[in-house]
Amino acid sequence: MIGVLDWLKLGVGATVGAALISGLAYLYGKSAGRQQAAVVALENSVVILRKRNEIDAEISRSDASELCRSLFLPDTEEHRECVRRVAEADTDAGNGGQDRGGR
């Protein structure tokens, strides 16, 4: 026959076992959630980088006037200044990033 003390031991053992299992399940779920969040962040980064590469390619294909026309009205002072600056940036990029002093 099982006495009161034995029932108490079984109850404490079951409670400790349930606490251990639920703690492990919580930690596993937390780990899985972090991993899923990391995967989503990585996927978003890939999408952003692909979009950025598409924009870079589009800008590289465009000439200075076409690029500035999308920002300003043609034949305005802002348009002419934009064309001048874009052409200057292209020249600076073509000389290996050296400044105008040749350094």
C-alpha positions as CSV (number, residue, x, y, z in Angstrom):
1,M,0.0,0.0,0.0
2,I,1.2,3.5,-0.8
3,G,1.3,5.8,2.2
4,V,0.8,9.5,2.4
5,L,4.5,10.2,2.3
6,D,4.8,8.2,-0.9
7,W,2.0,10.2,-2.5
8,L,3.7,13.4,-1.5
9,K,7.0,12.2,-3.1
10,L,5.2,11.3,-6.3
11,G,3.5,14.7,-6.4
12,V,6.7,16.6,-5.8
13,G,8.5,14.5,-8.4
14,A,5.7,15.2,-11.0
15,T,5.8,18.9,-10.2
16,V,9.6,19.0,-10.6
17,G,9.4,17.0,-13.9
18,A,6.6,19.3,-15.3
19,A,8.7,22.4,-14.3
20,L,11.8,21.0,-16.0
21,I,9.9,20.0,-19.2
22,S,8.1,23.3,-19.4
23,G,11.4,25.2,-18.8
24,L,13.1,23.3,-21.6
25,A,10.2,23.8,-23.9
26,Y,10.3,27.6,-23.2
27,L,14.0,27.8,-24.0
28,Y,13.6,25.8,-27.2
29,G,10.8,28.1,-28.3
30,K,12.8,31.2,-27.5
31,S,15.8,29.8,-29.5
32,A,13.5,28.9,-32.4
33,G,12.0,32.4,-32.3
34,R,15.4,34.1,-32.4
35,Q,16.5,31.9,-35.3
36,Q,13.3,32.7,-37.2
37,A,13.8,36.5,-36.6
38,A,17.4,36.2,-37.8
39,V,16.3,34.5,-41.0
40,V,13.6,37.1,-41.7
41,A,16.2,39.9,-41.1
42,L,18.6,38.2,-43.5
43,E,15.9,37.8,-46.2
44,N,15.0,41.5,-45.8
45,S,18.6,42.5,-46.2
46,V,18.9,40.4,-49.3
47,V,15.8,42.1,-50.8
48,I,17.2,45.5,-49.9
49,L,20.6,44.8,-51.4
50,R,19.1,43.5,-54.6
51,K,16.9,46.6,-55.0
52,R,19.9,48.8,-54.3
53,N,21.9,47.0,-56.9
54,E,19.1,47.5,-59.4
55,I,19.0,51.2,-58.6
56,D,22.8,51.5,-58.9
57,A,22.7,49.8,-62.3
58,E,19.9,52.1,-63.5
59,I,21.9,55.1,-62.4
60,S,25.1,53.8,-64.0
61,R,23.3,53.4,-67.3
62,S,21.8,56.9,-67.2
63,D,23.7,59.9,-68.5
64,A,24.0,63.1,-66.3
65,S,21.3,65.0,-68.1
66,E,18.7,62.2,-67.9
67,L,19.5,61.6,-64.3
68,C,19.1,65.3,-63.4
69,R,16.0,65.6,-65.5
70,S,14.3,63.2,-63.2
71,L,15.0,65.5,-60.3
72,F,14.6,69.0,-61.8
73,L,12.8,70.7,-64.7
74,P,15.0,70.9,-67.8
75,D,16.6,74.2,-68.6
76,T,16.6,75.5,-65.1
77,E,19.6,76.6,-63.1
78,E,19.2,73.7,-60.7
79,H,19.2,71.2,-63.7
80,R,22.4,72.7,-65.1
81,E,24.1,72.7,-61.7
82,C,23.0,69.0,-61.2
83,V,24.5,68.1,-64.6
84,R,27.7,69.9,-63.8
85,R,28.1,68.1,-60.4
86,V,27.2,64.6,-61.8
87,A,29.8,65.1,-64.6
88,E,32.3,66.3,-62.1
89,A,31.6,63.2,-59.9
90,D,32.1,60.9,-62.9
91,T,35.4,62.5,-63.7
92,D,36.5,62.1,-60.0
93,A,35.5,58.5,-60.1
94,G,37.4,57.9,-63.3
95,N,40.7,59.2,-61.8
96,G,40.7,56.5,-59.1
97,G,39.3,58.7,-56.4
98,Q,42.2,61.2,-56.4
99,D,41.3,64.7,-55.5
100,R,41.7,67.6,-57.9
101,G,45.2,68.3,-56.6
102,G,46.5,65.0,-58.0
103,R,47.0,63.4,-54.6
